[in-house]
Amino acid sequence: MTAAAALDSGKFTPDTGTGYGGSYLPPGDTVSIANFGGEVCGGSLANALRVSCNTSFARVAVSTGGDQLYSTAAAMGLDQTPPDASSSTAVGCDAGPLKSAIASTFTGCIPQKYLRHRTDGTPYYESLTTPGFLGRAGFGQWVVETSPFGMAVVAATVANGGFVPLPRFVDRVIDPTGATVQDIRTGIGASAISPPAAGELAQMMRGVVTGGTAAGAFGGFPIPVAGKTGTAQAPSCAADEVAIFGPGCGKFAHAWFICFAPVQDPTIAVAVLVERGGLLSNATGGQVAAPIARKVLEKYFELYPAAGAGT
C-alpha cells in the first residue's frame, strides 16, 4: 500500500531511488528503524519491494506524506475496524460499516494518531504526519492492524487494476423449500489506486516472485504469480497465543504472503498468515507463508485449469 501511495502521488516511479543502508532515523525521532536481520538494502522502489526493505519504505512513506498514505490505505480498507475492537490508544479508524458483514474478517486499521507517553509519564498524541510514526507505518509495523481477509482484498485490488473488490461469503439465499430467494453476486467497488499505478505495482510484485523474497517458494511454478512477503513483529502476546505458543512467544514474528495469478489476467488472490511463524525466530513470509500460498495455487489451477490457460 505504501508503494501504491507513492506511485499515485507522482513523487515516485518504480525506478525512483529510495536510499540504501541498514538503518534510518526519521527526522525528529530518537529511535532508528532497522531492517530484518540487520541487512543492508535499498535502491529503486521496485528493488526495495523485491527485497522487502524496511528502511526504504520508511523513507518512501515520509517522502510521500501522511495524507497520501492515509487516503490510499483508507481507500483499500484500512480505516475499518470491527464494532467491538475500539481502542483508547488508536484514534482515527472508522468503526462504521464494514466491507464485510462478518466482524472477524475486518479489513484493518491505520490510525491517524496514537497515544504515547513521554519519559516522565506525560501522555501525548503522536500524529500520522509525524515522521517517526509515518516511517514505521510505511513498512507495516507499530500500530497498523490488518487481517488475512484485508490483505487478500489488497492483493485483489492491485489485480483489478486498482479497483477494490466487493467479495461475497454467501452464494445464494434459499427458503425452507429450497427455492432461491436471492443470488449474491460479487462486484467491483471504487478505485483505490490509479490503473497505471496498479499496473506498475503488479509488475513490481511479479519481481518479488521471480527474483525476490518469494523466489525460493515459486521456483518452476508454471503460472505467472505476483506477490509480496511480510514479516510482522508483534512483541506482545495475547492470552490465547501464550496458551498455544508458550511464554515468550512475542519473539516470534508473524509470517505473511499475499499474491494473485495469473499476472496478466488474474482470477485468484490469496493471503496467507502464519501466526508466530511456526515458532522459528528467523521465519519470514518468503520462507514460511509463500510455500503455503503455492500449494493453494497449485490446487486451484488443478481444479480450474482454464483459469491458467494461455499463460
C-alpha positions, 0 to 999 in steps of 0.5 A, a space after each residue: 500500500 505504501 508503494 501504491 501511495 507513492 506511485 499515485 502521488 507522482 513523487 515516485 516511479 518504480 525506478 525512483 531511488 529510495 536510499 540504501 543502508 541498514 538503518 534510518 532515523 526519521 527526522 525528529 525521532 530518537 529511535 532508528 528503524 532497522 531492517 530484518 536481520 540487520 541487512 543492508 538494502 535499498 535502491 529503486 522502489 521496485 528493488 526495495 519491494 523485491 527485497 522487502 526493505 524496511 528502511 526504504 519504505 520508511 523513507 518512501 512513506 515520509 517522502 510521500 506524506 501522511 495524507 497520501 498514505 492515509 487516503 490510499 490505505 483508507 481507500 483499500 480498507 484500512 480505516 475499518 475496524 470491527 464494532 467491538 475492537 475500539 481502542 483508547 490508544 488508536 484514534 482515527 479508524 472508522 468503526 462504521 460499516 464494514 466491507 464485510 458483514 462478518 466482524 472477524 474478517 475486518 479489513 484493518 486499521 491505520 490510525 491517524 494518531 496514537 497515544 504515547 507517553 513521554 519519559 516522565 509519564 506525560 501522555 501525548 498524541 503522536 500524529 500520522 504526519 509525524 515522521 517517526 510514526 509515518 516511517 514505521 507505518 510505511 513498512 507495516 509495523 507499530 500500530 497498523 492492524 490488518 487481517 488475512 481477509 484485508 490483505 487478500 482484498 489488497 492483493 485483489 485490488 492491485 489485480 483489478 487494476 486498482 479497483 477494490 473488490 466487493 467479495 461475497 461469503 454467501 452464494 445464494 439465499 434459499 427458503 425452507 423449500 429450497 427455492 432461491 430467494 436471492 443470488 449474491 453476486 460479487 462486484 467491483 467497488 471504487 478505485 483505490 489506486 490509479 490503473 497505471 499505478 496498479 499496473 506498475 505495482 503488479 509488475 513490481 510484485 511479479 519481481 518479488 516472485 521471480 527474483 525476490 523474497 518469494 523466489 525460493 517458494 515459486 521456483 518452476 511454478 508454471 503460472 505467472 504469480 505476483 506477490 509480496 512477503 511480510 514479516 510482522 513483529 508483534 512483541 506482545 502476546 495475547 492470552 490465547 497465543 501464550 496458551 498455544 505458543 508458550 511464554 515468550 512467544 512475542 519473539 516470534 514474528 508473524 509470517 505473511 504472503 499475499 499474491 494473485 495469478 495469473 499476472 496478466 489476467 488474474 482470477 485468484 488472490 490469496 493471503 496467507 498468515 502464519 501466526 508466530 511463524 511456526 515458532 522459528 525466530 528467523 521465519 519470514 513470509 518468503 520462507 514460511 507463508 509463500 510455500 503455503 500460498 503455492 500449494 493453494 495455487 497449485 490446487 486451484 489451477 488443478 481444479 480450474 485449469 482454464 483459469 491458467 490457460 494461455 499463460 
